[in-house]
Amino acid sequence: ARAFNDSSWAVGTGPVGVEGASPPDYILGTNLHAQTYNQTPSIYQRNVFTASTQDVDSDLPLGITIDYDDGIIIYLNGREIVRRNLGTAGVPTPHDTLANANHDATGDSGTTQDASEFINLDSARSLLVAGDNVLAVQLHRASLTSEDSIARVTLQTSGPNARVLTQPSDPVRYFIGTGEPVVMGQEQEDTG
């Protein structure tokens, strides 16, 4: 949710992920390989961005492009908007859950095949608020010893004045999933 207090989370440049291969398959802004390898399959990320009144006052759909390795859940202002290869839609997924299977992102093992996916979402009016909004990502690997994991997420408006709201290289707050994210000592089911 937008009110979730992430002030204790680390700040890093995106994309945030895990890369242990040499040479690397993925170019990361923040590489958490040492902190996650054989310890946890999950990383939580939050990107606060600003939507204008013009952005919000549209019945046109938002668009999101995702490219991920291995499983991902994406929330916009606390609402689950995309889930791939991880748990059951609408059901909170614990930090120690493994992704359902391996899923390679663009560039894995040197491949050049584009693995990204574009998804039309609901209208901007139904998903955004004027001012601060939060795009949150819950990223999971398929095994604790997987050498790589990444979430490249781009959120954009549509129509004649379309613009990018978030992109993979944005700075984000992140939490390494060695436990559930908490708020004032209580578990938080949804960090969106």
C-alpha positions in Angstrom: 0.0 0.0 0.0 1.1 3.6 -0.5 1.2 4.1 3.3 3.6 1.2 3.9 6.7 2.5 5.7 9.8 1.4 3.8 12.1 3.9 5.3 14.3 1.2 6.8 14.8 -0.5 3.4 18.0 0.0 1.5 18.1 2.2 -1.6 19.6 1.1 -4.8 19.6 1.8 -8.5 17.5 -0.6 -10.6 17.3 -3.1 -11.8 17.8 -4.8 -8.5 18.5 -8.5 -8.7 20.9 -11.4 -8.4 23.8 -12.1 -10.8 26.6 -14.6 -10.1 27.7 -15.6 -13.6 31.0 -14.4 -15.0 30.6 -12.8 -17.5 27.2 -11.7 -16.2 24.0 -12.5 -18.1 22.3 -9.4 -16.7 23.5 -5.9 -16.1 22.2 -4.9 -12.7 22.1 -1.5 -11.0 22.2 -3.4 -7.6 23.5 -6.9 -7.4 22.4 -8.8 -4.3 24.0 -12.2 -5.1 26.2 -12.3 -2.0 23.3 -11.4 0.3 20.7 -13.9 -1.2 22.6 -16.9 -2.7 21.7 -20.0 -0.7 19.8 -17.8 1.8 16.5 -16.6 0.3 14.7 -16.8 -3.0 13.1 -13.3 -2.7 13.7 -9.6 -3.0 11.0 -7.0 -2.5 11.3 -3.6 -4.3 9.3 -0.4 -4.1 9.4 2.5 -6.6 7.6 5.7 -5.7 6.7 7.8 -8.7 4.6 10.9 -9.4 1.5 10.9 -11.6 0.0 14.1 -12.8 -3.7 15.0 -12.8 -3.5 14.6 -16.6 -2.1 11.1 -16.2 -4.8 10.1 -13.8 -7.7 11.8 -15.7 -7.7 9.1 -18.4 -9.9 6.2 -19.3 -7.1 4.8 -21.5 -5.3 1.7 -20.2 -1.9 1.8 -18.5 0.7 -0.5 -20.1 3.3 -2.5 -18.4 6.3 -4.3 -19.9 7.8 -7.1 -17.8 11.0 -9.1 -18.3 11.8 -11.4 -15.4 13.7 -14.4 -14.0 12.1 -16.5 -12.4 8.8 -15.5 -10.7 7.2 -12.1 -10.1 4.3 -10.3 -8.5 3.7 -6.7 -9.2 1.5 -4.3 -7.2 0.4 -0.8 -8.1 -0.8 1.2 -5.0 -1.3 -2.0 -3.1 -3.4 -3.8 -5.8 -2.0 -6.9 -7.5 -1.8 -6.1 -11.2 0.5 -8.9 -12.6 1.7 -12.3 -11.4 3.8 -14.7 -13.3 5.3 -18.1 -12.3 4.7 -17.6 -8.6 2.0 -18.8 -6.2 -1.7 -18.1 -6.7 -3.2 -14.9 -7.9 -4.6 -12.8 -5.1 -3.0 -14.9 -2.4 -0.1 -13.5 -0.5 3.1 -15.4 -1.3 5.6 -15.9 1.6 9.2 -14.7 1.4 10.6 -18.3 1.3 8.4 -19.5 -1.6 10.3 -20.7 -4.7 9.1 -19.6 -8.1 7.0 -22.3 -9.8 9.7 -23.0 -12.4 12.8 -21.5 -14.1 11.9 -18.6 -16.4 14.7 -16.8 -18.3 14.7 -13.1 -18.9 16.2 -11.5 -22.0 19.9 -12.1 -22.0 20.0 -15.2 -19.8 22.9 -17.5 -20.8 23.8 -15.1 -23.6 20.6 -15.5 -25.5 19.3 -12.5 -27.5 15.7 -13.6 -27.7 13.4 -11.0 -26.3 11.6 -12.5 -23.3 9.7 -9.4 -22.4 5.9 -9.2 -22.2 3.6 -6.2 -22.7 0.3 -6.2 -20.8 -2.5 -3.7 -21.1 -3.9 -2.9 -17.6 -7.0 -1.2 -16.4 -7.5 2.5 -17.0 -5.2 5.1 -15.4 -8.2 6.6 -13.7 -8.8 3.3 -11.8 -5.2 2.5 -10.9 -3.4 5.8 -10.2 -3.8 8.8 -7.9 -2.6 12.3 -8.5 0.7 12.7 -6.7 2.8 9.8 -5.2 2.1 6.3 -6.4 4.0 3.0 -5.6 4.9 0.3 -8.0 6.0 -2.7 -5.9 7.7 -5.9 -7.1 8.1 -9.2 -5.3 10.8 -11.2 -7.2 11.5 -14.9 -6.5 14.1 -17.4 -7.8 13.2 -21.0 -8.6 16.0 -22.3 -6.2 18.1 -20.9 -3.4 21.2 -21.6 -5.5 20.1 -20.0 -8.8 22.8 -17.7 -10.0 20.5 -15.0 -11.4 17.2 -13.2 -10.9 16.0 -9.9 -12.4 12.8 -7.9 -12.8 12.7 -5.3 -15.5 9.4 -3.4 -15.2 8.3 -0.4 -17.3 5.0 1.3 -16.5 3.5 3.8 -18.9 0.4 5.7 -19.8 -1.2 5.4 -23.3 -2.7 7.8 -25.8 -1.5 11.0 -27.5 0.3 12.2 -24.4 1.7 8.8 -23.3 4.7 8.8 -21.0 6.9 6.4 -19.1 6.1 6.5 -15.4 8.7 3.9 -14.1 11.6 2.2 -15.8 14.0 -0.6 -14.8 16.9 1.9 -14.1 14.9 3.9 -11.6 16.2 4.1 -8.0 14.1 1.9 -5.7 13.9 0.8 -2.1 14.5 -2.9 -1.6 14.3 -5.5 1.1 16.1 -8.9 1.0 13.5 -11.5 1.8 15.1 -13.3 4.7 11.8 -12.7 6.5 8.5 -11.0 5.7 8.5 -7.2 5.4 7.1 -5.8 8.6 5.4 -2.6 9.7 5.7 -1.6 13.3 6.4 -5.2 14.3 3.5 -6.8 12.4 3.7 -8.8 9.2 2.7 -6.9 6.1 0.9 -9.2 3.6 1.2 -6.7 0.7 4.1 -4.3 0.3 2.5 -2.7 -2.7 
